[in-house]
Amino acid sequence: MSYKVKLQSFEGPFDLLVYLIENAQMSIYDIRISEITNQYLEYIKAMEEADISVATEFMVLASTLIEIKSRMILPRITSEGRVLEEEDPRADLVERILEYKRFKRAADILQNRQERSQHIFEKPQEDISRYLDNPDEYLSLDLKQFASAFSLFIQKKQKVEAVRKHYTRIERERSTMESRIKMILSAVRRKVGQIFSFRELIPDREDRYDVVVTFMSLLEMAKERVIRVDQRSLYGDIEVTAGERVEDDTILEKYSREAEA
């Protein structure tokens, strides 16, 4: 039975030998030494014909295979004519192949780890001795001084919270006014000529915040002449109708820029 030997680069003689054994689907513990030796020698011959320099270790392993092959073909006979029974001449070769495969597997694992580590960037170690070497400092305060410092801390914290709430409220108003103006403009454009009551334009009439935002939106739109606002009596209902610039989207663009700013 013949096996096709594919020319390729091998790291060493055992790399080639393992390839030939696995390609021929042989068991490492039961190598058909005659076949594998022939294939090994053919490969070396092909390398020489391709003008590829054959390393010394390839030739050493070739001689080892030839020796094992001859020992298996020619039994040892004593002077009395008895055939000596010796251990399998392939045993040492099998052990060397297994050891090579173990190291080969370990080398592959280390190479994979190296390739993965090349994509990992670590923060360089910093010198924190100046923080570790300094002893802890303790403040010497009596109860009254401590209470005063704690009260000052609470006041500053409350101021910060108040500023944050105010900023959040202003941002919310800007965002809500933009959407409220769009809603009012859409309603007026759908029914040009109709008179809308101020109360009709408030989504949630029970929410004071919604009332204020709707009122501010109407003032902004009235200033831009997008709508007309009339109140016929003191504290009377506010009537809203389409203005001369009802089809102009400038108010929306303007308020969108202000909200983003």
PAZAPA-4460 file (N, C-alpha, C; in steps of 0.05 Angstrom, whole numbers, plus 32768, in hexadecimal, padded with zeros to 4 digits):
% residues 261
    n_x    n_y    n_z   ca_x   ca_y   ca_z    c_x    c_y    c_z   seq   type   mol
   8011   7FE8   8000   8000   8000   8000   8012   8019   8000     1      M     A
   800D   802C   7FEE   801E   8044   7FEC   800F   805C   7FF9     2      S     A
   801F   806F   8003   8015   8087   800F   8021   809F   8001     3      Y     A
   8011   80B3   7FFD   801A   80CB   7FF0   8028   80DD   8004     4      K     A
   8041   80E4   7FFF   8050   80F5   8011   804F   8111   8006     5      V     A
   8045   8124   8016   8042   8140   800D   805B   814F   8017     6      K     A
   8068   815C   8004   8080   816C   800B   8077   8185   8019     7      L     A
   8082   818A   8030   807C   81A2   803F   8092   81A6   8053     8      Q     A
   8093   81BC   8061   80A8   81C2   8074   80A2   81B5   808F     9      S     A
   80B7   81A9   809A   80B4   819C   80B5   80CA   81A8   80C7    10      F     A
   80C3   81AB   80E0   80D5   81B7   80F3   80ED   81A5   80FA    11      E     A
   80E9   818B   80F7   80FF   8179   80FD   80F8   815D   80F4    12      G     A
   810B   814A   80F8   8106   812F   80EE   80EE   8121   80FB    13      P     A
   80E9   8126   8115   80D2   811A   8122   80B8   8126   8119    14      F     A
   80B9   813F   8111   80A1   814B   8105   8099   813D   80EC    15      D     A
   80AD   8137   80DB   80A8   8128   80C2   809E   810B   80C9    16      L     A
   80AB   80FE   80DC   80A4   80E3   80E3   8088   80E1   80ED    17      L     A
   8080   80F3   80FF   8065   80F3   810A   8051   80F8   80F3    18      V     A
   8057   810A   80E1   8045   810F   80CA   8041   80F5   80BA    19      Y     A
   8057   80E7   80B4   8055   80CE   80A4   8045   80B9   80B3    20      L     A
   8049   80B6   80CD   803A   80A2   80DC   801C   80A9   80DD    21      I     A
   8015   80C2   80E2   7FF9   80CA   80E3   7FEC   80C9   80C8    22      E     A
   7FFB   80D0   80B3   7FF0   80D0   8098   7FEB   80B3   808F    23      N     A
   7FFB   80A0   8098   7FF6   8084   8092   7FE3   8076   80A5    24      A     A
   7FD8   8086   80B8   7FC5   807C   80CC   7FD0   8064   80DB    25      Q     A
   7FE9   8067   80E4   7FF5   8052   80F4   7FF3   805A   8111    26      M     A
   7FF4   8045   8122   7FF6   8049   813E   8013   804E   8146    27      S     A
   8018   8061   8157   8034   8066   815F   803F   804E   816D    28      I     A
   802E   803E   817B   8038   8027   818A   803C   800F   8178    29      Y     A
   8033   8011   815E   8036   7FFA   814C   803E   8005   8130    30      D     A
   8056   8011   812F   805F   801D   8116   8067   8008   8102    31      I     A
   805D   800A   80EA   8066   7FF8   80D4   8080   8004   80CA    32      R     A
   8096   7FFB   80D7   80AF   8008   80D4   80BA   8007   80B8    33      I     A
   80B4   7FF2   80A9   80BE   7FEF   808E   80B1   8005   807C    34      S     A
   8097   8008   807E   8089   801C   806D   8092   8038   8074    35      E     A
   8093   803E   808E   8099   8059   8097   80B5   8061   8090    36      I     A
   80C8   804D   8091   80E4   8052   808A   80E6   8059   806D    37      T     A
   80D8   804A   805C   80D9   804F   803F   80CE   806B   8039    38      N     A
   80B8   8072   8046   80AD   808D   8040   80BF   80A3   804A    39      Q     A
   80CC   809E   8061   80DE   80B2   806C   80F6   80B7   8059    40      Y     A
   8101   80A0   804F   8118   80A3   803C   8110   80B0   8022    41      L     A
   80F7   80A9   8019   80EE   80B6   8000   80EB   80D4   8003    42      E     A
   80E2   80DC   801B   80DF   80F9   8020   80FA   8107   801F    43      Y     A
   810D   80FB   802D   8128   8107   802D   8134   8108   8011    44      I     A
   812F   80F3   8001   8138   80F3   7FE6   812B   8109   7FD5    45      K     A
   8111   810D   7FDA   8103   8122   7FCC   810E   813E   7FD3    46      A     A
   8116   8141   7FED   8122   815A   7FF6   813C   815F   7FE8    47      M     A
   814C   814A   7FE5   8166   814D   7FD8   8163   8153   7FBB    48      E     A
   814F   8147   7FAD   814B   814C   7F91   8141   8168   7F8D    49      E     A
   8132   8173   7FA0   8129   818F   7F9E   813E   81A3   7FA7    50      A     A
   8157   8199   7FAB   816D   81A9   7FB2   8169   81B7   7FCD    51      D     A
   815C   81A8   7FE0   8158   81B2   7FFB   816C   81A4   800D    52      I     A
   817B   81B4   801C   818F   81A9   802E   8181   8199   8044    53      S     A
   8189   8181   8048   817E   8170   805C   818F   8172   8076    54      V     A
   8182   8179   808C   8190   817D   80A5   819B   8162   80AF    55      A     A
   81AF   8163   80C0   81BC   814B   80CA   81A9   813A   80DA    56      T     A
   8197   8147   80EA   8185   8137   80FB   8172   8126   80EA    57      E     A
   816B   812F   80D2   815B   811E   80C0   8169   8105   80B8    58      F     A
   8183   8107   80B3   8193   80F0   80AB   8197   80DD   80C3    59      M     A
   819A   80E9   80DB   819E   80D8   80F3   8185   80C7   80F7    60      V     A
   816E   80D3   80F5   8155   80C4   80F9   8151   80AF   80E3    61      L     A
   815A   80B6   80CB   8158   80A3   80B5   8168   808A   80BB    62      A     A
   8180   808E   80C5   8191   8077   80CC   8186   8067   80E3    63      S     A
   8178   8075   80F5   816B   8066   810C   8155   8055   8101    64      T     A
   8145   8060   80EF   812F   8050   80E4   8139   8038   80D4    65      L     A
   814F   803C   80C5   815A   8025   80B6   8165   8010   80C9    66      I     A
   8171   8019   80DF   817B   8005   80F3   8164   7FF5   80FF    67      E     A
   814F   8003   8107   8138   7FF5   8112   812B   7FE2   80FE    68      I     A
   812A   7FEB   80E5   811F   7FDA   80D0   812F   7FC1   80CD    69      K     A
   814A   7FC4   80CD   815B   7FAC   80CA   8159   7F9A   80E2    70      S     A
   8157   7FA4   80F9   8154   7F93   8111   813A   7F84   8112    71      R     A
   8125   7F90   8106   810C   7F81   8105   810B   7F6C   80EF    72      M     A
   811B   7F72   80D9   811B   7F5E   80C3   812E   7F47   80C9    73      I     A
   8145   7F4E   80D4   815A   7F3A   80D9   815C   7F34   80F7    74      L     A
   8152   7F1E   80FF   8153   7F17   811C   8170   7F11   8124    75      P     A
   8176   7F16   813D   8191   7F10   8148   8193   7EF3   8150    76      R     A
   81A8   7EE6   8146   81AC   7EC9   814B   81C7   7EC5   815A    77      I     A
   81C6   7EB4   816F   81DE   7EAE   817E   81F0   7E9B   816E    78      T     A
   8208   7E96   8179   821B   7E84   816D   8210   7E67   816D    79      S     A
   81FE   7E62   8180   81F2   7E47   8181   81DA   7E45   816D    80      E     A
   81D4   7E5A   8160   81BE   7E58   814D   81A3   7E5F   8158    81      G     A
   81A2   7E69   8171   8188   7E70   817D   8182   7E8E   8177    82      R     A
   8168   7E93   8173   815F   7EAE   816D   815B   7EBD   8188    83      V     A
   8168   7ED3   818B   8165   7EE3   81A3   814B   7EF3   81A3    84      L     A
   813D   7EF1   81B9   8124   7F01   81BC   812B   7F1B   81CA    85      E     A
   8128   7F31   81BC   812E   7F4B   81C8   8115   7F5C   81C8    86      E     A
   8116   7F71   81D7   80FF   7F83   81D8   80FB   7F90   81BD    87      E     A
   80E3   7F9A   81B9   80DB   7FA7   81A0   80EF   7FBD   8199    88      D     A
   80FD   7FBC   8183   8110   7FD1   817C   8103   7FEC   8177    89      P     A
   80E8   7FEC   8174   80DA   8005   8170   80D4   8014   818A    90      R     A
   80D8   8007   81A1   80D0   8012   81BA   80DD   802D   81C0    91      A     A
   80F7   802F   81BB   8105   8048   81C0   80FB   805E   81AE    92      D     A
   80F6   8057   8194   80EC   806B   8181   80D0   8074   8189    93      L     A
   80BF   8062   8192   80A4   8069   819B   80A5   807D   81B2    94      V     A
   80B7   8078   81C5   80B9   808A   81DC   80C3   80A5   81D4    95      E     A
   80D5   80A6   81C1   80DF   80C0   81B7   80C9   80D0   81A8    96      R     A
   80B9   80C1   8199   80A3   80CE   818A   808E   80D9   819E    97      I     A
   8088   80CA   81B2   8074   80D3   81C6   807F   80EC   81D5    98      L     A
   8098   80EB   81DC   80A4   8102   81E9   80A4   811B   81D7    99      E     A
   80AA   8117   81BD   80A9   812D   81AA   808D   8139   81A8   100      Y     A
   8079   8127   81A7   805D   8131   81A5   8055   8141   81BE   101      K     A
   805E   8138   81D5   8058   8147   81EE   8064   8163   81ED   102      R     A
   807D   8165   81E5   808A   817F   81E3   807E   8190   81CD   103      F     A
   8076   8183   81B7   8069   8191   81A1   804F   819D   81AA   104      K     A
   803F   818D   81B9   8025   8197   81C3   8029   81AE   81D6   105      R     A
   803D   81AC   81E8   8043   81C2   81FB   804C   81DB   81EC   106      A     A
   805C   81D7   81D7   8065   81EF   81C7   804E   81FC   81B9   107      A     A
   803A   81EC   81AF   8023   81F8   81A3   8012   8208   81B7   108      D     A
   8010   81FE   81CF   8000   820C   81E4   800E   8226   81EB   109      I     A
   8028   8226   81EE   8037   823E   81F4   8035   8253   81DD   110      L     A
   8036   8249   81C5   8034   825B   81AE   8018   8268   81AC   111      Q     A
   8003   8258   81B2   7FE8   8264   81B2   7FE5   8279   81C8   112      N     A
   7FF1   8273   81DF   7FF0   8287   81F5   7FFF   82A0   81ED   113      R     A
   8015   829D   81E0   8024   82B5   81D7   8014   82C5   81C3   114      Q     A
   8007   82B8   81B1   7FF7   82C6   819D   7FE0   82D5   81AA   115      E     A
   7FD3   82C8   81BE   7FBD   82D6   81CC   7FC7   82ED   81DC   116      R     A
   7FDF   82EA   81E9   7FEA   82FF   81FA   7FF2   8318   81EA   117      S     A
   7FF7   8314   81D0   7FFE   832B   81BF   7FE6   833E   81BC   118      Q     A
   7FCE   8335   81C0   7FB6   8346   81BE   7FAD   8350   81D9   119      H     A
   7FBD   834B   81EE   7FB6   8355   8209   7FCA   836A   8211   120      I     A
   7FBF   8381   8219   7FD0   8397   8221   7FCB   839C   823F   121      F     A
   7FE1   839C   824E   7FDF   839F   826B   7FE9   83BB   8273   122      E     A
   7FDD   83C5   8288   7FE5   83DF   8292   8000   83DC   82A1   123      K     A
   8014   83ED   829A   802E   83EA   82A8   802B   83EF   82C5   124      P     A
   803C   83E2   82D4   803B   83E4   82F1   8044   8400   82FA   125      Q     A
   8036   840B   830D   803C   8425   8317   8049   8424   8332   126      E     A
   8058   8438   8338   8065   8439   8352   8052   8446   8366   127      D     A
   8048   8436   8379   8035   8441   838D   8041   8442   83A8   128      I     A
   805C   8440   83A9   806A   8440   83C3   8065   845A   83D3   129      S     A
   8061   8470   83C4   805D   848A   83D2   8043   848A   83E2   130      R     A
   8030   8479   83D9   8017   8477   83E8   8019   8462   83FE   131      Y     A
   8029   844E   83FA   802C   8439   840E   803F   8440   8425   132      L     A
   8054   8450   841D   8068   8457   8431   805F   846C   8444   133      D     A
   804C   847D   843C   8044   8493   844D   8031   8489   8463   134      N     A
   8036   8490   847C   8024   8487   8492   8009   8495   8490   135      P     A
   7FF5   8488   849C   7FDA   8494   849D   7FDB   84AE   84AE   136      D     A
   7FCC   84C1   84A5   7FCA   84DA   84B4   7FAE   84DC   84C2   137      E     A
   7FAE   84E4   84DB   7F96   84E6   84EA   7F91   8503   84F2   138      Y     A
   7F78   850C   84EF   7F71   8527   84F6   7F6A   8528   8514   139      L     A
   7F74   853C   8520   7F6F   8540   853D   7F59   8555   853F   140      S     A
   7F40   854B   8543   7F29   855D   8545   7F18   8556   855E   141      L     A
   7F0E   856B   856A   7EFB   8565   8580   7EDF   8561   8574   142      D     A
   7ECC   855A   8584   7EB1   8554   857B   7EA4   856B   856D   143      L     A
   7EA8   8584   8577   7E9B   859B   856B   7EA7   85A1   8550   144      K     A
   7EC2   859F   854C   7ECE   85A3   8533   7EC6   858E   851E   145      Q     A
   7EC4   8575   8528   7EBB   8560   8516   7E9F   8564   850C   146      F     A
   7E8D   856D   851E   7E71   8572   8517   7E6F   8589   8503   147      A     A
   7E80   859E   8507   7E80   85B4   84F5   7E89   85AC   84D9   148      S     A
   7E9F   859C   84D7   7EA9   8593   84BD   7E95   8581   84AF   149      A     A
   7E88   8570   84BE   7E74   855E   84B3   7E5C   856E   84A8   150      F     A
   7E54   8583   84B7   7E3D   8593   84AE   7E45   85A2   8494   151      S     A
   7E5E   85AC   8492   7E67   85B9   847A   7E67   85A6   8462   152      L     A
   7E6E   858D   8467   7E6E   8579   8452   7E52   8573   8448   153      F     A
   7E3F   8571   845A   7E23   856D   8453   7E18   8584   8442   154      I     A
   7E1F   859D   844A   7E15   85B4   843B   7E20   85B4   841E   155      Q     A
   7E3A   85AE   841B   7E45   85AD   8401   7E38   8597   83F0   156      K     A
   7E33   8581   83FC   7E26   856B   83EE   7E0B   8572   83E5   157      K     A
   7DFC   8580   83F6   7DE1   8589   83EF   7DE1   859D   83D8   158      Q     A
   7DF5   85AF   83D8   7DF8   85C2   83C2   7DFD   85B4   83A7   159      K     A
   7E0F   85A0   83A8   7E15   8591   8390   7DFC   8583   8386   160      V     A
   7DED   8576   8398   7DD4   8569   8390   7DC0   857C   8384   161      E     A
   7DBE   8594   8390   7DAB   85A8   8386   7DB2   85B1   836A   162      A     A
   7DCC   85B5   8365   7DD5   85BD   834A   7DD0   85A7   8336   163      V     A
   7DD4   858E   833E   7DD0   8577   832C   7DB2   8575   8325   164      R     A
   7DA1   8578   8339   7D84   8576   8334   7D7B   858D   8322   165      K     A
   7D85   85A5   8326   7D7E   85BC   8315   7D86   85B7   82F9   166      H     A
   7D9F   85AD   82F5   7DA9   85A8   82DA   7D98   8592   82CC   167      Y     A
   7D91   857D   82DC   7D80   8567   82D1   7D65   8572   82C9   168      T     A
   7D5A   8584   82D9   7D3F   858F   82D3   7D40   85A0   82BA   169      R     A
   7D55   85B1   82B7   7D58   85C2   829F   7D5A   85B1   8286   170      I     A
   7D6B   859B   8287   7D6E   858A   8270   7D53   857C   826A   171      E     A
   7D45   8574   827E   7D2B   8567   827A   7D17   857A   826C   172      R     A
   7D18   8594   8276   7D05   85A8   826A   7D0C   85AD   824D   173      E     A
   7D25   85AE   8246   7D2D   85B3   822A   7D24   859C   8219   174      R     A
   7D29   8584   8222   7D21   856D   8212   7D03   856B   820F   175      S     A
   7CF4   8571   8226   7CD7   856E   8225   7CCA   8584   8215   176      T     A
   7CD5   859D   8216   7CCB   85B3   8206   7CCE   85AD   81E8   177      M     A
   7CE4   85A1   81E0   7CE8   859B   81C4   7CD2   8588   81BA   178      E     A
   7CCD   8573   81CA   7CB8   855F   81C2   7C9C   856C   81C4   179      S     A
   7C98   857E   81D8   7C7D   858B   81DB   7C78   859D   81C3   180      R     A
   7C8C   85AC   81BA   7C89   85BE   81A3   7C82   85AE   818B   181      I     A
   7C8F   8597   8187   7C89   8586   8170   7C6C   857C   8171   182      K     A
   7C63   8575   8189   7C48   856B   818C   7C33   8580   8186   183      M     A
   7C37   8599   8191   7C24   85AF   818C   7C24   85B6   816F   184      I     A
   7C3C   85B8   8163   7C3E   85BF   8146   7C30   85AB   8135   185      L     A
   7C33   8591   813B   7C26   857C   812C   7C08   857E   812E   186      S     A
   7BFE   8584   8146   7BE1   8586   8149   7BD5   859E   813A   187      A     A
   7BE4   85B5   813B   7BDA   85CD   812D   7BDB   85CA   810F   188      V     A
   7BF0   85BC   8105   7BF3   85B9   80E8   7BDD   85A6   80DD   189      R     A
   7BD5   8592   80EE   7BC1   857F   80E4   7BA6   858D   80E0   190      R     A
   7BA0   85A1   80F1   7B86   85AE   80F0   7B8B   85CD   80F0   191      K     A
   7B96   85D6   80D9   7B9A   85F3   80D6   7B7F   8601   80D6   192      V     A
   7B7D   8617   80E6   7B64   8626   80E8   7B54   861F   8100   193      G     A
   7B59   8608   810C   7B4B   8600   8124   7B56   860E   813D   194      Q     A
   7B45   8614   814F   7B4D   8621   8168   7B51   860B   817D   195      I     A
   7B69   860A   8189   7B6F   85F6   819E   7B6F   8604   81B9   196      F     A
   7B65   85F5   81CC   7B66   85FF   81E8   7B81   85F7   81F4   197      S     A
   7B8B   8609   8205   7BA4   8603   8212   7BA3   85E9   8221   198      F     A
   7B8D   85E2   822D   7B8B   85CA   823C   7B8C   85B1   822A   199      R     A
   7B83   85B4   8211   7B84   859D   81FF   7BA0   8595   81F8   200      E     A
   7BB3   85A8   81FB   7BCF   85A3   81F2   7BE0   8599   8209   201      L     A
   7BD5   8594   8221   7BE4   858A   8238   7BDF   856C   823A   202      I     A
   7BF4   855C   8236   7BF1   853F   8237   7BE6   8535   8252   203      P     A
   7BF1   8540   8268   7BE7   8538   8282   7BDF   8551   8291   204      D     A
   7BC5   8556   8292   7BBB   856F   829E   7BBF   8571   82BC   205      R     A
   7BC3   855A   82C8   7BC6   8559   82E5   7BE3   855E   82EE   206      E     A
   7BF6   855D   82DA   7C12   8560   82E1   7C1A   857D   82DD   207      D     A
   7C22   858B   82F2   7C29   85A7   82F0   7C41   85AB   82DE   208      R     A
   7C53   8598   82DE   7C6B   859A   82CC   7C63   859B   82AF   209      Y     A
   7C50   858A   82A7   7C46   8589   828C   7C38   85A3   8284   210      D     A
   7C2A   85AF   8297   7C1C   85C9   8292   7C31   85DE   828D   211      V     A
   7C46   85E0   829D   7C5A   85F4   829A   7C69   85F1   8280   212      V     A
   7C71   85D8   8279   7C80   85D3   8261   7C6F   85DA   8248   213      V     A
   7C55   85D4   8249   7C44   85DA   8232   7C40   85F8   822F   214      T     A
   7C3E   8606   8245   7C3B   8623   8244   7C54   8631   8239   215      F     A
   7C6C   8627   8242   7C85   8632   8238   7C89   862C   821A   216      M     A
   7C80   8615   8212   7C82   860E   81F6   7C70   8620   81E5   217      S     A
   7C58   8626   81EE   7C46   8638   81E0   7C52   8654   81DD   218      L     A
   7C5E   865E   81F3   7C6B   8679   81F2   7C81   8679   81DD   219      L     A
   7C91   8664   81DD   7CA7   8662   81C9   7C9D   8662   81AD   220      E     A
   7C88   8653   81A8   7C7C   8651   818D   7C6E   866B   8185   221      M     A
   7C62   8678   8199   7C54   8692   8193   7C69   86A8   818C   222      A     A
   7C80   86A7   819A   7C95   86BA   8195   7C9F   86B8   8178   223      K     A
   7CA0   869F   816E   7CAA   869A   8153   7C93   869C   813E   224      E     A
   7C7B   86A3   8147   7C63   86A7   8136   7C5B   868D   8128   225      R     A
   7C61   8677   8135   7C58   865D   812A   7C3B   8659   8132   226      V     A
   7C32   8664   8149   7C16   8662   8151   7C0E   867D   815B   227      I     A
   7BF3   8680   815E   7BE8   8698   816B   7BDA   8690   8185   228      R     A
   7BDE   86A0   8199   7BD3   869A   81B3   7BC1   86B1   81BC   229      V     A
   7BA8   86AA   81C4   7B95   86BF   81CD   7B89   86B6   81E7   230      D     A
   7B85   86CA   81F9   7B77   86C6   8212   7B63   86DD   8215   231      Q     A
   7B49   86D6   8212   7B34   86EB   8210   7B2D   86F8   822A   232      R     A
   7B33   86EA   8240   7B2C   86F6   825B   7B42   86EE   826F   233      S     A
   7B43   86FD   8285   7B57   86F7   8299   7B52   86DC   82A5   234      L     A
   7B67   86CC   82A6   7B65   86B0   82B0   7B54   869F   829E   235      Y     A
   7B4D   86A9   8286   7B3D   8699   8274   7B4E   8684   8265   236      G     A
   7B41   8673   8256   7B4F   865E   8248   7B60   866A   8231   237      D     A
   7B77   865E   822C   7B89   8667   8217   7B83   8659   81FE   238      I     A
   7B7E   8668   81E8   7B77   865C   81CE   7B8F   865D   81BC   239      E     A
   7B94   8647   81AE   7BAC   8644   819D   7BA3   863F   8181   240      V     A
   7BAD   864F   816D   7BA7   864A   8151   7BC1   864B   8141   241      T     A
   7BC1   8642   8128   7BD9   8642   8117   7BE1   865E   8111   242      A     A
   7BFC   8663   8111   7C07   867D   810A   7C11   867E   80EE   243      G     A
   7C1D   8695   80E6   7C26   8698   80CB   7C3E   8687   80C4   244      E     A
   7C4C   867D   80D8   7C64   866D   80D2   7C5F   8650   80DB   245      R     A
   7C46   8647   80D9   7C40   862C   80E3   7C4E   8616   80D4   246      V     A
   7C54   861C   80BA   7C61   8607   80A9   7C7F   860A   80AA   247      E     A
   7C89   861D   80B9   7CA7   8622   80BB   7CB2   8610   80D1   248      D     A
   7CC7   8600   80CA   7CD3   85EE   80DE   7CEA   85FB   80EC   249      D     A
   7CEE   8615   80E9   7D05   8623   80F5   7D04   8620   8114   250      T     A
   7CEC   8622   811F   7CE9   8620   813C   7CF3   8606   8147   251      I     A
   7CED   85F0   8138   7CF7   85D6   8140   7D15   85D3   813F   252      L     A
   7D20   85DD   8128   7D3D   85DC   8126   7D4B   85ED   813B   253      E     A
   7D40   8604   8140   7D4C   8616   8154   7D4C   8609   816F   254      K     A
   7D35   85FE   8177   7D33   85F3   8192   7D43   85D9   8195   255      Y     A
   7D46   85CB   817F   7D56   85B2   8180   7D73   85B9   8185   256      S     A
   7D7D   85CF   8178   7D99   85D7   817C   7D9D   85E1   8199   257      R     A
   7D89   85EF   81A4   7D8B   85F9   81BF   7D8B   85E2   81D3   258      E     A
   7D7B   85CD   81CD   7D7A   85B6   81DF   7D94   85A7   81DF   259      A     A
   7DA0   85A4   81C7   7DBA   8596   81C5   7DD0   85A5   81D1   260      E     A
   7DCF   85C0   81D0   7DE4   85D1   81DC   7DE2   85CF   81FA   261      A     A
***
